[in-house]
């Protein structure tokens, strides 16, 4: 099911973003990664 795969992908993206450095650059990339990585799951809902 596509919806389930997109949700699993979103969870993976969040887990990866949590491993980025907690400095300005890491947080900037983390926020962008979460926005772009979780967007498809919400658009399919």
N, C-alpha and C positions, 0 to 999 in steps of 0.2 A: 504494500500500500504506500503510495507516494507521500501522503500526509504523515504517516509514521516515520518514514525515512527522513523527511525534512525536520521533524521534531528531534530525532536522534542526531542529525547533523547539527542542529542548533545547540543541543546539549554539548556536543563535542567542541564546537566553536567556543562556547563559554568556558569549558575546561581548559582549552588552550590559552584563552585570553587571561585566565587567572595565573598562568605560569610566566607571563611577561613581567619585566621589571616594573617596580612600583614608582619609577621616576616619570617625569613629564612625557618623554617620548613613548615609553612603554604604555602609559595610560592613554595617550592619544591613539596609538595603534590598537589598543585593546577596545576602546570605545568604537572605533571605526569597524573593527573586525566583528564585534557583536552586532552593530547596526546592519552591516551587509550580510552577515552569516545567518541572522535570524529572520530577516525580512521575507524570504521566500515562504517560510512556514506560515507566517501570518497572512500572506497574500493568497495562499491555497485554501485557507480555512473557510 
